[in-house]
Amino acid sequence: MKRQGKPLQNPVTTTPATEGAVPHKERADPSLEVISYAVAALANAYGEARDKAKLLPRLIAASVRVAALADRDEAEEQLTHLARMQKEAARLAVEHLERKKQLSSAAVALAQSTDWKDARSTLDRLMHEWRLTGWSDDAATAPFRKAFNDAVATFTRRQEQWFDEQRMRGAPIHEYREYLCTRAEQLLDEIDDTMWAASSERLKQLAQLWKKTARHEEDTALSARFAAAEHAFEAHRDAWCDANHARKEKLLHRIETLTDTASGLAWEAARREVVDIEGHDWHEAGQLPHDQHEIMERELHRALAAFHIRQSEAEHEALKQKEKIVTRIQALGRRPLDNWKATRAVLLELQQAYADVGPVAAASEADLLQAYRVACQVVVSKLGTLRGNSLEKRGDVIRLIHELTDKAGKGVAWRDARDKVLVLQKQYMGAGPVAHAEGEALWQEYRAACDCFFELYRSWTGDNVEVTEQLCAEAEALLDERDPFEAKEKAKKLQLRWKFSGPVPPRENEALWSRFSEAVDKVFERARAEWEDIHRT
């Protein structure tokens, strides 16, 4: 015997989508998504930077770009975050500038000193502190840097003149040559990334002076010492140039990678990164010898040209895609509103597609965005015309569910009441859009009404368990009947009673149905076997 079980149908409890199409002001503007990503990346770099003041130019540029790309209100959070970082970086830059001013003043005070040994030691310490002091604005730092370097150069020149005078007066050549060795060795401690060229020229001058003194006296130990100083300086200078070259090669590779891989929304972040490389990172990578400098500059211009060509192509393609999306939204606004849910779903899909397309050229962005927002607003306004009726429809559904809850099991059978509630649930979900606040309140009321009905319905199905267990017991007792044909007729009546017995909870339905059907099948099988025996005799 084959018969379907009686599973309990649960109420619809899924939360509906937000009512009404999302207007353009509530959806994430594509430029805002790009801004959020860029600000997060900059904040991460800021958090990891050892010298946070060095990022001040990038923070200022980012604030200007954010303000230009989005309305002030829309980008308020990002601008506030940037302002906090910019304030701290500016404070550090001012502190660094003040410290450099102090170091410059101290160096100027030593420029005319005649205490050659102590003054040289103090200047060496000041130069070391200058190198360790963090970033400050180049324009503001320039006069202090010039005064500092002039003071060091002035003292050095006076010291060398003094030694020359001493030598002219008969001072030992050995003492002067030892001084030249010391100056050559000190060059490595006096330079920073902006002084390699000047220090290289100074080493050449020292080498010329050394050759002059070599005519008068030759000292193998001092010659080896001076040669070692020359070699160490040249090795460090070459290593510095190699490191700069490697950094610039890495930046070129990064531009080429962005050219080949950027797509969609990533183009805006790629453009900003390339601007930072060209305006900041390339200069920060350091100097190169003249011949290498010319080659790397040509490579940079080639990579930038390739990037801008590809960016222009991507912007043109993005413009075409966004224009197609705007055209589709405009067509959606002209269509009859036969199915508001489908219309809203299509609008949301198109809005997401528009947001996922990459940036367009700045010259086309304003007009395109205006057309997009107008088209979206037309559809949203059209959907808004349904809101009045939908409130009444949803209220009627909730009222009818309450009425069925009161009548179920009394004037209306539980089965019929359940079927009607399921129909009403579909009507509620198909009602027109409502405002978010009103929709949320109605939804809570609707859920409470459904939960109340189905809680009572489940209680009723639990009462049916005893009835079905009794039917199972009666079916099993038929196996002990003496007359198998009489047992078969009784089993058919039990089947009819089972049919109208009402549902039971799903967790018990399968076990009870298996027990009942197994007993009835055995009764039918026994009657069939008895009938076959009679015919054989």
TORLOTOR-371857 format. One record per atom (N, C-alpha, C): x, y, z. Coordinates in steps of 0.2 Angstrom, whole numbers, plus 5000, padded with zeros to 4 digits. Atoms other than C-alpha are relative to their C-alpha. Layout:
XYZ/...
END
This chain:
500449945000/500050005000/500450065000/499649945000/500750174995/499650065002/500349944998/500250335003/500450055003/499549944998/501050505006/499950015008/500049984993/501450555024/499750075000/500349944999/500750715031/500550055003/499649964997/502150835034/499750075002/500249944998/501850995043/500350064996/499749945004/501951155033/500150065005/499849954996/502851285042/499850074997/500149935003/502451475041/500650034997/499549975003/503451585030/500350055005/499749964995/504751665042/500650044997/499449965003/506051735030/499950075000/500149925000/506351925032/500050024993/500049975007/505852015016/500550054999/499549955002/506952125006/499850075002/500149934998/507052305011/499450034995/500549985004/505452385004/500250064996/499949955005/505552494989/500750004997/499450005003/506952524977/500450055004/499649954996/508452604985/500250064996/499949945004/508652784979/500850015000/499349995001/510352844973/500450025006/499749974995/510752934989/500149945006/499950054995/510552774999/500549944998/499550055002/511652664988/500750035000/499349985000/513552664989/500250034993/499849975006/514152784976/500749974999/499450045002/515552704966/500750045003/499449964998/516752854970/500149995008/499950014993/516452824989/500349945002/499750064999/516952644988/500750004998/499349995002/518552694979/500450045006/499749964995/518852824992/500149965007/499950044994/518552705007/500649964999/499550045001/519752585000/500750035000/499349965001/521152714996/500250035007/499949974993/520952795014/500249945004/499850054996/521052625022/500749984998/499350025002/522652585012/500550055003/499549944997/523452755017/500049995007/500050014993/522952725035/500449945002/499650064998/523752555035/500850024999/499349975001/525352635028/500350055005/499949954995/525252775040/500249965007/499950044993/525152645055/500749975000/499450035000/526652555049/500750044999/499549965001/527752705045/500450025006/499649984994/529252735056/500050085001/500049935000/529252925051/499350024997/500649985002/527452975050/499950074997/500049935003/527853155046/500149994992/499850005007/528553095029/499449994996/500650015004/526753045024/499550064999/500549944999/526053225027/499850024993/500249985007/526153275008/499549954997/500550055003/525153115003/499350015004/500749994996/523853145017/499750074998/500349945002/523653325011/499749994993/500250025007/523453264993/499449965000/500650045000/522253134998/499450045002/500549964998/521153255007/499750044995/500249965006/521053364992/499649964995/500450045005/520553224981/499449975002/500650024997/519253154993/499550054999/500549945000/518453324994/499850014993/500249995007/518453334975/499649954997/500450065003/517753164971/499349995003/500750024997/516253164983/499850075004/500349954995/515153284993/500350005007/499750004993/515753345010/499749955004/500450044995/514353255019/500149934999/500050075002/514553095009/500749975003/499350024998/516453085013/500250025007/499949974993/516353155031/500549965004/499650054996/517052995039/500750004997/499350005003/518552985027/500450065001/499649944999/518953165028/500250015008/499950004993/518853155047/500649965002/499450054999/520053005047/500650034998/499449975003/521253095036/500250065004/499949944996/521153255046/500449985007/499650024994/521753155062/500749984998/499350025002/523253075053/500450064998/499749945002/523653245045/500250045006/499849964995/523653335061/500649975004/499450034996/524853215070/500650004996/499449995004/525953215055/500350074999/499749935000/526053405054/500350025006/499749994994/526453405072/500749985001/499450035000/527853285070/500550044995/499649965005/528453385055/500350075003/499849944997/528553545065/500549995005/499550014995/529453465079/500749984996/499450025004/530753395066/500350074997/499749945003/530953565058/500350045006/499749974995/531253645075/500649975002/499450044998/532553515079/500650024995/499549985005/533453555063/500250075000/499849934999/533353735066/500550015006/499550004994/534253705083/500749974998/499450035002/535553595075/500450054995/499749955005/535853725061/500350065004/499749944996/536153865074/500649975004/499450034996/537353745084/500650004995/499450015005/538353715068/500350074998/499749945002/538453895063/500450035006/499649984994/539053935081/500749975000/499350035000/540553815078/500450024994/499749995006/540953875061/500750045000/499449954999/542254005067/500449975006/499650024994/542953895081/500749984998/499350025001/544853865083/500249945004/499950064996/544653715094/499949944995/500250045006/544853605079/499849935002/500250074998/544753435088/499349995003/500750004997/543253465099/499550024995/500549985005/542353565086/499849954995/500250055005/542553435073/499649945003/500450054997/541953305085/499250025001/500649984999/540453405089/499650014994/500350005006/540053435071/499849944997/500150075002/540153255067/499349975004/500650024996/538853225081/499450044998/500549965003/537753365074/499749974994/500250035006/537753285057/499749945001/500450074998/537253115064/499350025002/500649984998/535853195073/499550034994/500449985006/535253285057/499849954996/500350065004/535153125048/499549965003/500550044997/534153045061/499450045001/500649964999/532953185063/499549994994/500550025005/531353145053/499850064995/500249965005/530453225039/499750075002/500349934999/530053415038/499950034993/500249975006/529353525024/500750024996/499449985004/530753545010/500150075000/499949935001/530453725007/500150035007/499849974993/530453765026/500649985002/499450034997/531953655029/500650034996/499549985005/532953725014/500550055003/499649954997/533653885023/500549975006/499750034994/534153785039/500549954997/499550055003/534953645028/500650044997/499549965003/535953775018/500550035006/499649974995/536553865034/500449945003/499650054997/537053695042/500549984995/499550025005/537953635026/500650054999/499549955001/538853805024/500450005006/499649994994/539353805042/500549945001/499550065001/540153625040/500550014995/499549995005/540953675024/500550065002/499649954998/541653835032/500549985005/499650024995/542353755047/500549954997/499550055003/543153615036/500550044996/499549965004/543953745024/500550045005/499549964996/544653845039/500549955003/499650054997/545253685047/500649984995/499550025005/546153635031/500550054998/499649955000/546853805029/500550015005/499650004994/547553795046/500649955000/499550055001/548353635042/500550024995/499649985005/549053705026/500550055003/499649954997/549753855036/500549965004/499550034995/550553735049/500549964995/499550035004/551353635035/500550044997/499649955003/551953785026/500550035005/499649984995/552753835043/500549955002/499550054998/553653675044/499749945004/500350054997/552353565052/500149934997/499850075003/552753375050/499549984995/500450035005/552053305034/499649945002/500450064998/551553145043/499450025004/500649984997/550353245054/499550024995/500549985005/549553325039/499749944996/500350065003/549353155030/499649975004/500550034996/548553085045/499450045001/500649965000/547353225045/499649984994/500350025006/546953185027/499649935000/500350074999/546653005031/499450005005/500649994996/545453055045/499450034997/500649965004/544453175034/499749954995/500250055005/544353035021/499549955003/500450054996/543652915034/499450035003/500649974997/542453035041/499550024995/500549995005/541553065025/499449965000/500650044999/540452915027/499650025005/500449984995/539852985043/499750074999/500349935001/539453155036/499550014995/500449995006/538353115022/499349975002/500750035000/536453085020/499949994993/500150025007/535553035004/500050064996/500049955004/535653214998/500750034999/499349985000/537553235000/500549964997/499550045003/538353094990/500450034995/499649965006/538753204975/500550045003/499649964997/539553334986/500649965004/499550044996/540453204997/500549974995/499650035005/541153114981/500550064997/499549955002/541853284975/500550025005/499549984995/542653314992/500549945000/499550055000/543453144991/500550014995/499549985005/544253194975/500550055002/499649954998/544953344982/500549985005/499650034995/545653244997/500649964997/499550045003/546453124985/500650044996/499549965003/547353264975/500550035005/499549974994/548053344992/500449945002/499650064998/548653164996/500549994995/499550015005/549553154980/500650055000/499549954999/550453314983/500549995006/499650014994/551053265000/500449944999/499650065001/551653094993/500750024997/499449985003/553053194984/500550015005/499549994994/553853235001/500149945004/499950054995/553553085011/499549944999/500450065001/552952905009/499949965006/500150044994/552152805023/499549954998/500450065002/551552635019/499349995004/500650014996/550352625033/499450054999/500549945002/549552795030/499749994993/500250015006/549452755012/499449954999/500550055000/548552595015/499350025003/500649974996/547352685027/499650054996/500349955005/546952825014/499649964995/500350045005/546652695001/499449965002/500550034997/545552595012/499450045001/500649964999/544452745016/499750024993/500249995007/544352784997/499549944998/500450065002/543752604994/499449995004/500650004996/542552605008/499450054998/500549955003/541752765002/499749984994/500250025007/541652704984/499549945001/500450064999/540952534990/499350025002/500649984998/539552625000/499650044995/500449965005/539152744986/499749964995/500250055005/539052604974/499449965002/500550044997/537952504985/499350055001/500549955000/536852664988/499750014993/500350005007/536652684969/499649944998/500350065002/536252504967/499349995003/500650004997/534952514980/499550044997/500549955003/534152664972/499849974993/500150025007/534252584955/499549945001/500550064999/533352424962/499350035002/500749974999/531952534970/499750034994/500349975006/531652624954/499849954995/500250055004/531652464945/499349975002/500650024997/530352404957/499450044999/500649965001/529252554955/499850004992/500250015007/529352534936/499649944999/500350065001/528852354937/499350015003/500749994997/527352414949/499650034995/500449975005/526752534935/499849964995/500250045005/526852404922/499549955002/500550044997/525952284933/499350035000/500649975000/524552404936/499750024993/500249995006/524452444918/499749934997/500350075003/524152254914/499549975004/500550044996/523052204928/499450045003/500649964997/521952354934/499449994995/500650015004/520152334929/499450035005/500649984996/518452404935/500250055005/499949954994/518452494952/500850015001/499349994998/520352464954/500450054996/499749955004/520752594940/500150065004/500049944996/520452734952/500649995005/499450014996/521652664965/500649994997/499450005004/522952624952/500250074998/499849935002/522852804945/500350035006/499749964994/523152874963/500749975001/499450034998/524552754966/500650024995/499549985005/525452794949/500250085001/499949934998/525252984954/500550015005/499649994995/526052954970/500749974998/499450025002/527452854962/500450054996/499749955004/527752994949/500250065004/499949944997/527653134961/500450005007/499650014994/528453064977/500549945001/499650064999/529052884977/500650004996/499550005005/530152904962/500650055003/499549954997/531053054970/500349975006/499850034993/531152964987/500549944999/499650065002/532052814978/500750025000/499349984999/533652914978/500350024993/499749985006/534852984965/500449944997/499650055003/535852884952/500650044996/499549965004/537452924942/499750024993/500349965005/537153034927/499749954994/500250045005/537152894914/499449965001/500650044998/535952784924/499450045001/500649964999/534852924928/499650024994/500349995006/534552964910/499649944997/500450065002/534052784906/499449995004/500550024996/532952764921/499450054999/500549955001/532052934917/499649984993/500450025006/531652874899/499649945001/500450064998/531052704906/499350025004/500649974996/529852804918/499550034995/500549965005/529152914904/499749954996/500350055004/528852754894/499549965003/500550044996/527952664908/499450045001/500549964999/526952814912/499550014994/500349995006/526452844894/499549944998/500450075001/525852654892/499450005005/500650004995/524852674909/499550054998/500549955002/523952834903/499649984994/500350025006/523552754886/499549955002/500450054997/522852604895/499450025004/500549974995/521952704908/499450044995/500449965004/521152814894/499549954996/500450055003/520552654885/499549975005/500450034995/519852584901/499450055002/500549954999/518952754905/499550004994/500549995005/518152754888/499549945000/500450064999/517552574890/499550005006/500449994994/516852614907/499450054998/500549955002/515952764900/499449974995/500450035004/515152654887/499549955004/500450054996/514552524900/499550045004/500549964996/513852654911/499550044996/500549975004/512952744897/499449944999/500550055001/512152574893/499549995006/500450024994/511652544911/499550065001/500549944999/510852724912/499449994995/500550015005/509952684896/499549955002/500450064997/509252524904/499550035005/500449974995/508652624919/499550044998/500549955003/507852754909/499449964997/500650055003/506852614899/499649975006/500350034994/506452534916/499550065003/500449954998/505652704921/499450014996/500649995004/504552714906/499549944999/500450065001/503852534907/499450005005/500650014995/502152494915/500249975006/499850034994/502352454933/499549935002/500450065000/501552274931/500249965006/499850044995/502652194944/500550045004/499549954997/503452314957/500649965003/499450044997/504552174965/500549994995/499550015006/505352134948/500350064998/499749945002/505552314944/500550025005/499549984995/506452354961/500649954999/499450055000/507552194959/500450024994/499649985006/508052254941/500450065002/499749944998/508452424948/500649995004/499550014995/509452364962/500649964996/499550035004/510452254950/500450044996/499749955004/510752394938/500450055004/499649964996/511352504952/500649975002/499450044998/512552374958/500549994994/499650005006/513152354940/500450064999/499749945001/513452534939/500650025005/499549994995/514452544955/500649964999/499450055002/515552394949/500450024994/499649975006/516052484933/500550055003/499449954998/517752574934/499850074999/500149935001/517952764934/500050024992/500049985007/517652864918/500450075000/499649945001/518653024912/499650055004/500349944996/518353174924/499650044996/500449955004/517653274909/499349974999/500650035001/516253154907/499649985006/500250034994/515953104925/499350045003/500649964997/514753244931/499449994996/500650015004/513553234917/499749935000/500350075000/513453044917/499749995007/500350014993/513153044936/499450035001/500649965000/511853174934/499449964997/500550045004/510953064921/499849945004/500150064996/511152914932/499550015006/500449984994/510352994947/499350024998/500649985002/508953064938/499649944997/500350065002/508552894930/499749965005/500250044994/508552804946/499450045004/500549964997/507452944954/499349994997/500650015003/506152914941/499749945002/500350064998/505952734945/499850005007/500150004992/506052764964/499350045001/500649964999/504652894962/499449964998/500650045002/503552774952/499949955005/500250054995/503752634965/499750035006/500249974994/503352764978/499250015000/500749995000/501552784971/499649945002/500350064997/501152604977/499950005007/499950004993/501552644995/499350005004/500749994997/499752695000/499649945001/500450065000/498852544995/500349945003/499750064997/500152425001/500050005007/500150004992/499952485019/499349975001/500650034999/498152445018/499949924999/500050075001/498452275010/500349965005/499750034995/499652225023/499650005006/500449994994/498552285037/499449955000/500650055001/497052175030/500349935001/499850064999/498152025029/500149985007/499950014993/498652045047/499449995004/500750014997/496852065052/499749934999/500250075001/496351905043/500349955003/499750054996/497651805051/499849995007/500350004993/497051855068/499349975000/500750025000/495251815063/500149924999/500050075001/495751635057/500349975006/499850024994/496751615073/499549995005/500650004995/495151645083/499549944998/500550045002/494051535072/500349934999/499750075001/495251385069/499849955005/500250054996/494551225076/499350015003/500749994997/492851305080/499650014994/500449995006/492051385064/500349974994/499650025005/493451335053/500549945001/499650054999/494351175051/500850025000/499349995000/496251175056/500350004993/499750015007/496751115039/499850064995/500249955004/495751245030/500350075002/499749944997/496351385042/500750004998/499350005002/498151335038/500150024993/499949995007/497951335020/499850074998/500149935001/497151505020/500550055003/499449964998/498551575031/500650004995/499450005005/499851515018/499850044994/500249965005/498851605005/500150075002/499949934998/498851765015/500750025001/499349985000/500651755018/500350024993/499849985007/500951754999/499750074998/500249945001/499851904998/500450065004/499649954997/500851995011/500650024997/499449995003/502451965003/499950034993/500149975007/501752024986/499750075000/500249934999/501052184993/500550054997/499649955003/501752344986/500550035005/499549984995/503252434994/499750055005/500249954995/503152545010/500750035002/499449974997/504352655019/500349965005/499650044996/505652575029/499749995007/500250004993/505052625046/499349975001/500750035000/503252585042/500049924999/499950075002/503752425034/500349955006/499750044994/504752365049/499549995005/500550014995/503352395061/499449954998/500550055002/502052305050/500349935000/499750065000/503352165048/500049965007/500050034993/503452135067/499349985002/500750024999/501552135068/499849944997/500150065004/501452015054/500349945003/499650064998/502751895061/499649985007/500350024994/501851895078/499449974999/500750035002/500151855070/500249934998/499950075003/500951705060/500349965006/499750044995/501951645075/499449975005/500550024995/500351645086/499649954997/500450055003/499351545073/500349945000/499750065001/500651415069/500249975007/499950034993/501051395088/499349965002/500650044999/499151345090/499949944996/500050065005/499251235074/500449955002/499550054998/500751145081/499749965006/500350034994/499851115097/499449954998/500550045002/498351045088/500349934997/499750065003/499450925078/500349965005/499750044995/500250865094/499449965003/500650044998/498450815100/499949944996/500150065005/498350705084/500449945001/499650064999/499750595090/499749955003/500450054996/498650505102/499649964995/500550035005/497350475088/500449954995/499650045005/498650405076/500349945003/499750064996/499450295089/499549955001/500650044999/497750225093/499949964993/500150035007/497550185074/500549954999/499450045000/499250105074/499849935004/500150054996/498749995088/499449954998/500650045003/497049945080/500349964994/499850045006/497949895064/500449945002/499650064998/499249785073/499549955003/500550054997/497749705082/499749954995/500350045005/497049645066/500349944998/499650065002/498449525063/499849945004/500250054996/497649425077/499349974998/500750025002/495949415069/500049934997/500150075002/495349235065/499850004992/500250005007/494549285048/500450064997/499549955003/495849375037/499650044995/500449965005/494449435025/499650065004/500349954995/493549525040/500550055002/499449954998/495249595045/500150054995/499849955005/495549665028/499450064999/500549955000/493849755028/500150055006/499949954994/494249835045/500650044999/499449965001/495949885039/499850064995/500249945004/495149985025/499650055003/500349954996/494050075037/500550045004/499449964997/495650115047/500350054996/499649965004/496450185032/499650074999/500449945000/494950305030/500050045006/499949964994/495050355048/500750045000/499449975000/496850385046/500050074995/500049945005/496550505031/499750065003/500349944997/495450615041/500250015007/499749994993/496450605057/500350065002/499649944999/497350765055/500749995000/499250005000/499250805054/500349995007/499650004993/500550765067/500750034998/499349975001/502250845070/500549964995/499650045004/503550805057/500549955003/499550054997/504750725069/499749935002/500350064998/503450595073/499649974994/500450025005/502550585057/500249934996/499750055004/503750465048/499949935004/500050064996/503850335062/499349975001/500750024999/501950335065/499749974993/500350025007/501550315046/500349934998/499750065002/502850175044/499749945004/500350054996/502150085059/499349984998/500750025002/500350095053/500049974993/500150035007/500650055034/500349935000/499750075000/501749905039/499549955003/500550044998/500349835049/499449994995/500550015005/499049865036/500249964994/499750045006/500149795022/500049925002/500050074998/500249635032/499349975001/500750025000/498349625035/499849984992/500250015007/498149635016/500449944997/499650055003/499549515012/499749935003/500350064997/498749385024/499349984997/500650015004/497049405015/500149974993/499850025007/497849384998/500349925000/499850074999/498749225004/499449955001/500650044998/497149155011/499649984993/500450015007/496249184994/500349954995/499650045005/497649094984/499949935003/500050074997/497548944996/499349974998/500650035002/495648924993/499949984993/500050015007/495848934974/500449944998/499650065002/497148794974/499749945002/500350064998/496048674984/499449994996/
END
